[in-house]
Amino acid sequence: MKELLRKMSVGIFLVTLSEHGAMICTEKVSTHKEADSIEIVDVCGAGDGVIAVATLMAHKGATSEQILHSTNKTGRIVCQKTGVAGITIDELLD
């Protein structure tokens, strides 16, 4: 991930790891957060939701830990819905 970070000239790199959570890499630190174990109903929309939440949080200056917590929560919520689903701000803040 660090090599890709340098080659792509980006400041932060997020990799989702399905049921294993997600990992963020910056020039200074790599952080991994395990996902909570859930019963998955449907994965449609989960990746889009994770990207949207991670991008917004990174833009607003959130820490890697905050981003990972929120993106894992986003994926968990969306995967418990049927069909192409999104997440509301209320669901994320709950």
DRENTORVO-101231 format. One record per atom (N, C-alpha, C): residue in one letter; atom name; x, y, z. Coordinates in Angstrom, 1 decimal. Example, Ala and Ser with C-alpha at 12.3 -4.5 7.8 and 13.67 -1.06 7.14 Angstrom:
residues 2
+---+----+--------+--------+--------+
: r :  a :      x :      y :      z :
+---+----+--------+--------+--------+
: A :  N :   13.2 :   -5.7 :    7.8 :
: A : CA :   12.3 :   -4.5 :    7.8 :
: A :  C :   13.2 :   -3.3 :    7.8 :
: S :  N :   12.8 :   -2.2 :    7.1 :
: S : CA :   13.7 :   -1.1 :    7.1 :
: S :  C :   12.9 :    0.0 :    7.9 :
+---+----+--------+--------+--------+
end
This chain:
residues 94
+---+----+--------+--------+--------+
: r :  a :      x :      y :      z :
+---+----+--------+--------+--------+
: M :  N :    0.8 :   -1.2 :    0.0 :
: M : CA :    0.0 :    0.0 :    0.0 :
: M :  C :    0.9 :    1.3 :    0.0 :
: K :  N :    2.0 :    1.2 :    0.8 :
: K : CA :    2.8 :    2.4 :    0.8 :
: K :  C :    3.4 :    2.7 :   -0.6 :
: E :  N :    3.8 :    1.7 :   -1.3 :
: E : CA :    4.3 :    1.9 :   -2.6 :
: E :  C :    3.3 :    2.5 :   -3.6 :
: L :  N :    2.1 :    2.0 :   -3.5 :
: L : CA :    1.0 :    2.6 :   -4.3 :
: L :  C :    0.7 :    4.0 :   -3.9 :
: L :  N :    0.8 :    4.3 :   -2.6 :
: L : CA :    0.6 :    5.7 :   -2.1 :
: L :  C :    1.6 :    6.6 :   -2.8 :
: R :  N :    2.8 :    6.2 :   -2.8 :
: R : CA :    3.9 :    7.0 :   -3.4 :
: R :  C :    3.7 :    7.1 :   -4.9 :
: K :  N :    3.5 :    6.0 :   -5.6 :
: K : CA :    3.3 :    6.0 :   -7.1 :
: K :  C :    2.1 :    6.8 :   -7.5 :
: M :  N :    1.1 :    6.8 :   -6.8 :
: M : CA :   -0.1 :    7.5 :   -7.2 :
: M :  C :   -0.2 :    9.0 :   -6.7 :
: S :  N :    0.8 :    9.3 :   -5.9 :
: S : CA :    0.9 :   10.7 :   -5.3 :
: S :  C :   -0.4 :   11.1 :   -4.6 :
: V :  N :   -0.9 :   10.3 :   -3.7 :
: V : CA :   -2.0 :   10.6 :   -2.9 :
: V :  C :   -1.6 :   10.6 :   -1.4 :
: G :  N :   -2.4 :   11.3 :   -0.6 :
: G : CA :   -2.1 :   11.4 :    0.8 :
: G :  C :   -2.6 :   10.3 :    1.7 :
: I :  N :   -3.7 :    9.6 :    1.2 :
: I : CA :   -4.3 :    8.6 :    2.0 :
: I :  C :   -4.8 :    7.5 :    1.0 :
: F :  N :   -4.7 :    6.3 :    1.5 :
: F : CA :   -5.1 :    5.1 :    0.7 :
: F :  C :   -6.0 :    4.2 :    1.6 :
: L :  N :   -7.2 :    3.9 :    1.1 :
: L : CA :   -8.1 :    3.1 :    1.9 :
: L :  C :   -8.3 :    1.8 :    1.1 :
: V :  N :   -8.2 :    0.6 :    1.8 :
: V : CA :   -8.5 :   -0.7 :    1.2 :
: V :  C :   -9.5 :   -1.3 :    2.1 :
: T :  N :  -10.6 :   -1.8 :    1.4 :
: T : CA :  -11.6 :   -2.5 :    2.1 :
: T :  C :  -11.3 :   -4.0 :    2.1 :
: L :  N :  -11.5 :   -4.7 :    3.1 :
: L : CA :  -11.1 :   -6.1 :    3.3 :
: L :  C :  -12.3 :   -7.0 :    3.5 :
: S :  N :  -13.5 :   -6.7 :    3.0 :
: S : CA :  -14.7 :   -7.5 :    3.2 :
: S :  C :  -14.9 :   -7.7 :    4.7 :
: E :  N :  -15.1 :   -9.0 :    5.0 :
: E : CA :  -15.4 :   -9.3 :    6.4 :
: E :  C :  -14.3 :   -9.1 :    7.4 :
: H :  N :  -13.1 :   -8.7 :    6.8 :
: H : CA :  -11.9 :   -8.5 :    7.7 :
: H :  C :  -11.7 :   -7.0 :    8.0 :
: G :  N :  -12.7 :   -6.1 :    7.6 :
: G : CA :  -12.6 :   -4.7 :    7.9 :
: G :  C :  -12.0 :   -3.9 :    6.8 :
: A :  N :  -11.2 :   -3.0 :    7.2 :
: A : CA :  -10.6 :   -2.0 :    6.3 :
: A :  C :   -9.2 :   -1.6 :    6.8 :
: M :  N :   -8.4 :   -1.0 :    5.9 :
: M : CA :   -7.1 :   -0.5 :    6.3 :
: M :  C :   -6.8 :    0.8 :    5.6 :
: I :  N :   -6.2 :    1.7 :    6.3 :
: I : CA :   -5.8 :    3.0 :    5.8 :
: I :  C :   -4.3 :    3.1 :    5.9 :
: C :  N :   -3.8 :    3.6 :    4.8 :
: C : CA :   -2.3 :    3.9 :    4.8 :
: C :  C :   -2.1 :    5.3 :    4.4 :
: T :  N :   -1.2 :    6.0 :    5.2 :
: T : CA :   -0.7 :    7.3 :    4.9 :
: T :  C :    0.8 :    7.2 :    4.8 :
: E :  N :    1.4 :    8.3 :    4.6 :
: E : CA :    2.9 :    8.3 :    4.5 :
: E :  C :    3.5 :    7.9 :    5.9 :
: K :  N :    2.8 :    8.2 :    6.9 :
: K : CA :    3.3 :    8.0 :    8.3 :
: K :  C :    2.8 :    6.8 :    9.0 :
: V :  N :    1.6 :    6.3 :    8.7 :
: V : CA :    1.1 :    5.2 :    9.5 :
: V :  C :    0.1 :    4.4 :    8.6 :
: S :  N :    0.0 :    3.1 :    9.0 :
: S : CA :   -1.0 :    2.2 :    8.5 :
: S :  C :   -1.8 :    1.7 :    9.6 :
: T :  N :   -3.2 :    1.8 :    9.4 :
: T : CA :   -4.1 :    1.5 :   10.5 :
: T :  C :   -5.1 :    0.5 :   10.0 :
: H :  N :   -5.4 :   -0.6 :   10.7 :
: H : CA :   -6.4 :   -1.6 :   10.3 :
: H :  C :   -7.4 :   -1.7 :   11.4 :
: K :  N :   -8.7 :   -1.8 :   11.0 :
: K : CA :   -9.8 :   -2.0 :   11.9 :
: K :  C :  -10.6 :   -3.2 :   11.4 :
: E :  N :  -10.8 :   -4.2 :   12.3 :
: E : CA :  -11.6 :   -5.4 :   12.0 :
: E :  C :  -13.0 :   -5.0 :   11.9 :
: A :  N :  -13.8 :   -5.7 :   11.0 :
: A : CA :  -15.2 :   -5.5 :   10.9 :
: A :  C :  -15.9 :   -6.3 :   11.9 :
: D :  N :  -17.1 :   -5.8 :   12.3 :
: D : CA :  -18.0 :   -6.6 :   13.2 :
: D :  C :  -18.6 :   -7.7 :   12.4 :
: S :  N :  -18.8 :   -8.8 :   13.1 :
: S : CA :  -19.4 :  -10.0 :   12.5 :
: S :  C :  -20.9 :   -9.7 :   12.4 :
: I :  N :  -21.4 :   -9.8 :   11.2 :
: I : CA :  -22.9 :   -9.6 :   10.9 :
: I :  C :  -23.4 :  -10.7 :   10.0 :
: E :  N :  -24.7 :  -10.8 :    9.9 :
: E : CA :  -25.3 :  -11.6 :    8.9 :
: E :  C :  -25.6 :  -10.6 :    7.7 :
: I :  N :  -24.9 :  -10.9 :    6.5 :
: I : CA :  -25.0 :  -10.1 :    5.4 :
: I :  C :  -26.3 :  -10.5 :    4.6 :
: V :  N :  -27.1 :   -9.4 :    4.3 :
: V : CA :  -28.3 :   -9.6 :    3.5 :
: V :  C :  -28.0 :   -9.3 :    2.0 :
: D :  N :  -27.3 :   -8.3 :    1.7 :
: D : CA :  -27.0 :   -7.9 :    0.4 :
: D :  C :  -25.8 :   -6.9 :    0.4 :
: V :  N :  -24.9 :   -7.0 :   -0.5 :
: V : CA :  -23.7 :   -6.1 :   -0.5 :
: V :  C :  -23.9 :   -4.9 :   -1.5 :
: C :  N :  -25.0 :   -4.9 :   -2.2 :
: C : CA :  -25.2 :   -3.8 :   -3.2 :
: C :  C :  -25.2 :   -2.4 :   -2.5 :
: G :  N :  -24.3 :   -1.6 :   -3.0 :
: G : CA :  -24.2 :   -0.2 :   -2.5 :
: G :  C :  -23.2 :    0.0 :   -1.3 :
: A :  N :  -22.7 :   -1.1 :   -0.8 :
: A : CA :  -21.8 :   -1.0 :    0.3 :
: A :  C :  -20.5 :   -0.3 :    0.0 :
: G :  N :  -19.9 :   -0.7 :   -1.2 :
: G : CA :  -18.7 :    0.0 :   -1.6 :
: G :  C :  -18.8 :    1.5 :   -1.9 :
: D :  N :  -19.9 :    1.8 :   -2.6 :
: D : CA :  -20.2 :    3.2 :   -2.8 :
: D :  C :  -20.4 :    4.0 :   -1.6 :
: G :  N :  -21.1 :    3.4 :   -0.6 :
: G : CA :  -21.3 :    4.1 :    0.7 :
: G :  C :  -20.0 :    4.3 :    1.4 :
: V :  N :  -19.2 :    3.3 :    1.4 :
: V : CA :  -17.9 :    3.4 :    2.1 :
: V :  C :  -17.0 :    4.4 :    1.5 :
: I :  N :  -16.9 :    4.5 :    0.1 :
: I : CA :  -16.1 :    5.5 :   -0.6 :
: I :  C :  -16.6 :    6.9 :   -0.3 :
: A :  N :  -17.9 :    7.1 :   -0.3 :
: A : CA :  -18.5 :    8.4 :    0.0 :
: A :  C :  -18.2 :    8.9 :    1.4 :
: V :  N :  -18.4 :    8.0 :    2.4 :
: V : CA :  -18.2 :    8.4 :    3.8 :
: V :  C :  -16.7 :    8.6 :    4.0 :
: A :  N :  -15.8 :    7.8 :    3.5 :
: A : CA :  -14.4 :    7.9 :    3.7 :
: A :  C :  -13.9 :    9.2 :    3.0 :
: T :  N :  -14.4 :    9.5 :    1.8 :
: T : CA :  -13.9 :   10.7 :    1.1 :
: T :  C :  -14.4 :   12.0 :    1.9 :
: L :  N :  -15.6 :   12.0 :    2.3 :
: L : CA :  -16.1 :   13.2 :    3.1 :
: L :  C :  -15.3 :   13.4 :    4.4 :
: M :  N :  -15.1 :   12.3 :    5.1 :
: M : CA :  -14.4 :   12.4 :    6.4 :
: M :  C :  -12.9 :   12.8 :    6.2 :
: A :  N :  -12.3 :   12.2 :    5.2 :
: A : CA :  -10.9 :   12.6 :    4.9 :
: A :  C :  -10.8 :   14.1 :    4.5 :
: H :  N :  -11.8 :   14.5 :    3.7 :
: H : CA :  -11.8 :   16.0 :    3.3 :
: H :  C :  -12.0 :   16.9 :    4.5 :
: K :  N :  -12.7 :   16.4 :    5.5 :
: K : CA :  -13.0 :   17.2 :    6.7 :
: K :  C :  -11.9 :   17.1 :    7.8 :
: G :  N :  -10.9 :   16.2 :    7.5 :
: G : CA :   -9.8 :   16.2 :    8.4 :
: G :  C :   -9.9 :   15.1 :    9.5 :
: A :  N :  -10.7 :   14.1 :    9.3 :
: A : CA :  -10.9 :   13.1 :   10.3 :
: A :  C :   -9.6 :   12.2 :   10.4 :
: T :  N :   -9.4 :   11.6 :   11.5 :
: T : CA :   -8.2 :   10.7 :   11.7 :
: T :  C :   -8.5 :    9.4 :   11.0 :
: S :  N :   -7.4 :    8.7 :   10.8 :
: S : CA :   -7.6 :    7.3 :   10.2 :
: S :  C :   -8.5 :    6.5 :   11.0 :
: E :  N :   -8.4 :    6.5 :   12.3 :
: E : CA :   -9.2 :    5.7 :   13.2 :
: E :  C :  -10.7 :    6.1 :   13.0 :
: Q :  N :  -11.0 :    7.4 :   13.0 :
: Q : CA :  -12.4 :    7.9 :   12.8 :
: Q :  C :  -12.9 :    7.4 :   11.4 :
: I :  N :  -12.1 :    7.5 :   10.4 :
: I : CA :  -12.6 :    7.1 :    9.1 :
: I :  C :  -12.8 :    5.6 :    9.0 :
: L :  N :  -11.9 :    4.8 :    9.6 :
: L : CA :  -12.1 :    3.4 :    9.6 :
: L :  C :  -13.4 :    3.0 :   10.4 :
: H :  N :  -13.6 :    3.6 :   11.5 :
: H : CA :  -14.8 :    3.3 :   12.3 :
: H :  C :  -16.0 :    3.6 :   11.5 :
: S :  N :  -16.1 :    4.7 :   10.9 :
: S : CA :  -17.3 :    5.1 :   10.2 :
: S :  C :  -17.5 :    4.3 :    8.9 :
: T :  N :  -16.4 :    4.0 :    8.2 :
: T : CA :  -16.6 :    3.2 :    7.0 :
: T :  C :  -17.0 :    1.8 :    7.3 :
: N :  N :  -16.4 :    1.2 :    8.3 :
: N : CA :  -16.9 :   -0.1 :    8.7 :
: N :  C :  -18.3 :   -0.1 :    9.1 :
: K :  N :  -18.8 :    0.9 :    9.9 :
: K : CA :  -20.2 :    1.1 :   10.3 :
: K :  C :  -21.0 :    1.2 :    9.0 :
: T :  N :  -20.6 :    2.0 :    8.1 :
: T : CA :  -21.4 :    2.2 :    6.8 :
: T :  C :  -21.6 :    0.9 :    6.1 :
: G :  N :  -20.5 :    0.1 :    5.9 :
: G : CA :  -20.6 :   -1.2 :    5.3 :
: G :  C :  -21.5 :   -2.1 :    6.0 :
: R :  N :  -21.4 :   -2.1 :    7.3 :
: R : CA :  -22.3 :   -3.0 :    8.1 :
: R :  C :  -23.8 :   -2.6 :    7.9 :
: I :  N :  -24.1 :   -1.4 :    8.0 :
: I : CA :  -25.5 :   -0.9 :    7.8 :
: I :  C :  -26.0 :   -1.2 :    6.5 :
: V :  N :  -25.2 :   -0.9 :    5.4 :
: V : CA :  -25.7 :   -1.1 :    4.1 :
: V :  C :  -25.9 :   -2.6 :    3.8 :
: C :  N :  -25.0 :   -3.5 :    4.3 :
: C : CA :  -25.0 :   -4.9 :    4.0 :
: C :  C :  -26.2 :   -5.6 :    4.7 :
: Q :  N :  -26.9 :   -4.9 :    5.6 :
: Q : CA :  -28.0 :   -5.4 :    6.3 :
: Q :  C :  -29.3 :   -5.0 :    5.7 :
: K :  N :  -29.2 :   -4.3 :    4.5 :
: K : CA :  -30.4 :   -3.9 :    3.8 :
: K :  C :  -30.5 :   -4.7 :    2.5 :
: T :  N :  -31.7 :   -4.8 :    1.9 :
: T : CA :  -32.0 :   -5.5 :    0.7 :
: T :  C :  -31.9 :   -4.5 :   -0.5 :
: G :  N :  -31.2 :   -5.0 :   -1.6 :
: G : CA :  -31.1 :   -4.2 :   -2.8 :
: G :  C :  -30.1 :   -3.2 :   -2.7 :
: V :  N :  -30.0 :   -2.3 :   -3.7 :
: V : CA :  -29.0 :   -1.3 :   -3.7 :
: V :  C :  -29.4 :   -0.3 :   -2.7 :
: A :  N :  -28.6 :   -0.1 :   -1.7 :
: A : CA :  -29.0 :    0.7 :   -0.5 :
: A :  C :  -27.9 :    1.7 :   -0.2 :
: G :  N :  -28.4 :    2.7 :    0.5 :
: G : CA :  -27.5 :    3.8 :    1.0 :
: G :  C :  -27.6 :    3.9 :    2.5 :
: I :  N :  -27.0 :    4.9 :    3.0 :
: I : CA :  -27.0 :    5.1 :    4.5 :
: I :  C :  -27.4 :    6.6 :    4.7 :
: T :  N :  -28.2 :    6.8 :    5.8 :
: T : CA :  -28.5 :    8.2 :    6.2 :
: T :  C :  -27.6 :    8.7 :    7.2 :
: I :  N :  -27.5 :   10.0 :    7.4 :
: I : CA :  -26.6 :   10.5 :    8.4 :
: I :  C :  -27.1 :   10.1 :    9.8 :
: D :  N :  -28.4 :    9.9 :   10.0 :
: D : CA :  -28.9 :    9.5 :   11.3 :
: D :  C :  -28.4 :    8.1 :   11.6 :
: E :  N :  -28.4 :    7.2 :   10.6 :
: E : CA :  -27.9 :    5.8 :   10.8 :
: E :  C :  -26.5 :    5.8 :   11.1 :
: L :  N :  -25.7 :    6.7 :   10.5 :
: L : CA :  -24.3 :    6.7 :   10.8 :
: L :  C :  -24.0 :    7.3 :   12.2 :
: L :  N :  -24.8 :    8.3 :   12.6 :
: L : CA :  -24.5 :    8.9 :   13.9 :
: L :  C :  -25.1 :    8.1 :   15.0 :
: D :  N :  -26.0 :    7.2 :   14.8 :
: D : CA :  -26.7 :    6.4 :   15.8 :
: D :  C :  -25.7 :    5.5 :   16.5 :
+---+----+--------+--------+--------+
end
